[in-house]
Amino acid sequence: MGVHNALKAAKKLEEQGVSAEVVDLVSLVPLGRETIRASVAKTGRLIVVDEDYMSCGLSGEIIASVTEHDISVLKAAPKRVAFPDVPIPFARVMEQFCLPNPDKIVAAWDEMQAA
């Protein structure tokens, strides 16, 4: 779902005149670090969308892979759009409230621009 949400967010951003590149990580092992780094080198920005928890997840590993390699390529601090560090709600509406979605991704972009 992360890729679908990211593509929807990219479409919303395009309406605002922002060109966003979406990288679909086909596999996590091996992690496509070079693909990620190449994208960040082009855009200078990094928003990681992950349906896993904010803490101790892949999103942190991706950000670390970029910043440890060459932090100078970033024009703004990286952002994570992930599941908050709370127990997974049983009620579907509450679960959907916690999951990443296109609006949260666009909001991460807006926060990145405001900083």
N, C-alpha and C positions, 0 to 999 in steps of 0.2 A: 504493500500500500504506500510505502514511503515514496517510491518512484512516481506513482500516480498522483499523489499529493504534491510532490515537487513540480511535476509537469503542469498541474493546475495552477500552482502558485506562480510558476514562470509565465504562464499565459496572463495572469492578473498583473504581474509586474510589467509585462510587455505593453499592456494597455496604458501603463504609466510612463512608458518610454525607456524602460529598463530591460536590457538583454541579459537573461540569466542562463547559465549553462548548467544542465542537470547531468550528473555522472551517475550511471546505474552500476553499482558494484555487483557484477554477476556472481562473484564468489567472494567469500570472506577469507578463505585460505586457499591459495595465497591472496592476500589483500593487494588490490591494485594501487599501491602507493604511488608509483610513477604517474599513473593516469590522474590521480587526485592532485599530485603536485603540479603536473602540467596545467591542469584546469585552474588551480589557484594562481599559478604564475601568469596566466592570461588575464584573469579577472581581478586578482588582488583581494578577493573576498572568499570566505568559507562559511557556509551554513550547512551543518550536518543534521540530517533528519533521520531519526531512529525511533522505532516503536519500543525499544527496550528502555530500561530505566536511565535517567539522567546520569546517575553515578555508576561507576565501575562497568561501563559498557563500551561498545565499539565506537561510539561518538567521541569519547575521550581519546581513544587510541588513534583515530583518524586525525584529530586536532594535534596530538603529540607528534604524529608522523610528519605533519607539515611544519610545525614550529621548530622541532628539533633539527629538521633538515635545513631550512632557511627562513627564518622568521621575517626577514626583510621583504619578502614578496607580499606580505599582508599589508593592505592599506587600512584595515580595521581589525579589531579583535574578532576572532571566530565566534560563531554562535551555535548553540545546540538547540534543536527542537526535538524533545524526547519526552518520554513518559515521566512525570514528576515522581519524586521519591516518596510515594505513598503506596499503601496496599492497593492491589487491583480491585476496583469496585465491582460488586456483584451486579448492580443495576446497570443495564446497557447504556442508559442515558448518561450516567456518571462515568462509565468507562469511555464513552465517546468524547466526553468533556476533557478527559485526561490525554487521549491519544493525539499525536500530531495531526494537523490538518492544513490545508492551503492557507487559511487565514492566519494561523500561527506562524507559518513560514514567512508570509508577507510581513507580519509584525516584527519578526526577527530582522528582516531586511531594513525595515523602517528604524528600528532601534540602532542598527549598525550605522545607518546614515546619520542619525542624530548625535552619535557619540563623537 
